[in-house]
Each structure stands twice: as C-alpha cells, then as structure tokens.
Amino acid sequence: MPEKENSFNVKKAFQVETEQTAAGKESAQDEWNLRPQRLRDYIGQRQVVESLNIAIMAAKKRNEPLDHILFQGPPGLGKTTLANIIAREMDVGIHHTSGPALEKGGDLVSILTSVERGEVLFIDEIHRIPKVIEELLCPAMEDFAIDIIFDKGANARTYRSRLEWFTLIGATTRPGLLSRPLRERFGIVRELSFYSVDDISRVIKRSAAILQVDIDDKGAYEIARRSRGTPRVANHLLKRVRDYTQVKGDGKIRQTIAGAALTLEGVDLEGLTFLDRRFLEIIISYYNGGPVGIEAIAATLQEESDTLQELVEPFLLQEGYLIRTSSGRRATEKAYAHLQLCPPTNPLQSELPLGST
C-alpha cells in the first residue's frame, strides 16, 4: 500500500512540475507573441523608428550590413524588440547574448567567429561586459578582426583572425557606464524615451487583441495611465487585469474594473508602485526630504542600488517626483503632495553626505 501511495505521489509531483513548466513556456510564448515583428507594427518612438527605417533601406540598397547600433534607455521600452525587428527587416540571422554572460575572451571569440556576413549580434546590458571583453570587441567592431594571443611571455604569438562584416546592436540602461572608446564605435546611437499615455493605450489594445481579451477605450486608458510609460509594464498589468475581470467581472475590461484590479496590485492612479512610494517615503521620513545618496536609500530599503537606479529612479525623475543633486537624491513638492505629506518647514534642508550619489 505505501508503495502505491509513493508511486501516486511521484506521478502527481511529476504532473504538477510538467504543468508548471508548460505554464512557464506559455507565459514566455505570450510575451514573445505580443512583440511587434516589423517596424510598421511598432508603436511609439516615432523618430527612432523613422531613422532606423531610413538606415535599413539605405543599407539594403547598397547591399551592405547596417552600421553598429546602440539603444539606451530604461528597461521595458523595446530595445530587444527593435534588435529582433532590425534583423528581420534585413533578412539576416541574429545572435543573442548579454554583458554578464561574456566572462572570458573565448566566449566572445566563439560567438564572433560563428557570425555570418550581415548578421546581427545583440548584446543586452552591454555596459556590464568585462574590460578584457571590451578590448577584444572594439577592434572587432572597427576592423572586423580579432587578435588571438597564443602562449605567454617570450613565446607569445599573435594571430589576427578576420571576421565577417556584422552588425553589433548593444542595449544599455546605464549609458554613463560605457567607456568612450566603445561608445564611439557605434555609428547609430538612439535614446528610447517613455511612451505617452495615448501610445501605451494603442499598445494595450493591440496586446488585448492578440490575447483575445475584450477591452473598451476607457479600460485601455485606465491601464495605460498607470503603466509608467513602459510597454512591458503595460502588458504585465493587462494580464493581471484580465485575470481579475475573468474572476470578478464578466470578462470585459472596463475602466472601473481595471481600476479595482490595479489598486489590488498596488499600482496607484499615477502608476507608482509600492516600491516607488516606499522609495519616496524613505527620503522624506528618514532623511528629511534629502539630499541622500542612493546607497543609503538602498540600505534602508534592503534593495540593491542597481535595482533602484534602473527600475525606480528613471520614472520618478521623468515625472518630477525626484531630483538629483551633487549631494544625492531629493524629493520634490510633487512627491510630498502625492503622498499627502507636509514638506519640511525649513526650505534650506541640510545636505546630508550619506551614501554615494
């Protein structure tokens, strides 16, 4: 009897694991399907899209690969999506990697030697590549060659391996961390900015159609205004609202039910999450409104400073809830008003040398 029970439990555990794996794959597939496949389907970033379209058409007329491209901006604005679109528009293959994944020179060499003429090499978080990788990457981008050193000391020999003419597309959320030599080797540098509410509404309607979700204009607008101007956030919120309305409503997303679902998710009317509000509350309550260094805020929140700089600060800075000074971060009057807190009585706040700026 125990053997049968154990057998049943093993089968049940395997079934649950299989279902969870399938659910994960389905979620990843949904995320991929929501991405536009061509420039004509891409919503927002009009100047970027137009300039890329011109560059692609010109390169195809000359029968040449594109120049190297650098996309910079906060996460979730479409840098990876644009890289895939560019490869598709150029009718070439694309190789994906990221800065943290390239640990040794051999990692980069193996990738570069496998890239065919005209193909795209996409490096996400390119600001995080090690120095030794950067020293190999720069001549590869400029001369389409890579120097391989054999042996050491007096027996050292250098062999220059020629590479195919390829296009490197780099994506970074921290452009200030890129070295000047690496940045100068990109012929096309484009900054992706936060989306307008109207553009995000269009993104949500498109995604809803793909997911076969019934949504009206006011429902799309309610999600859009809380999406932080970021398509990735908008798609995530759309899925959570879809779940809520299927359980609590009639399956159609309207303004009232979208608002109730997003309030339950901790997203307020201006798109601030719990972490955003806590970030501002720490500056106001613990440090008298600032200025205060990011490391001090991160220590108080028990979060990584990189997480705060990449996911929290860009939106707060864009919307005017936060300002940066030479001494650190400072909450604005808009932040006090949003959190319904009283600003300090002394307008000349003392500058606290806490943490790094």
Helices and strands as residue ranges (DSSP letters): H 2-33, G 39-41, H 46-62, E 69-72, H 79-89, E 94-98, G 99-101, H 105-114, E 120-124, G 126-128, H 131-143, E 145-150, G 153-155, E 157-162, E 167-172, G 175-177, H 180-183, E 188-191, H 197-210, E 214-215, H 217-225, H 231-248, E 252-253, H 255-264, H 274-281, I 282-286, H 294-301, H 305-307, I 308-312, H 313-319, E 322-325, E 328-331, H 333-339
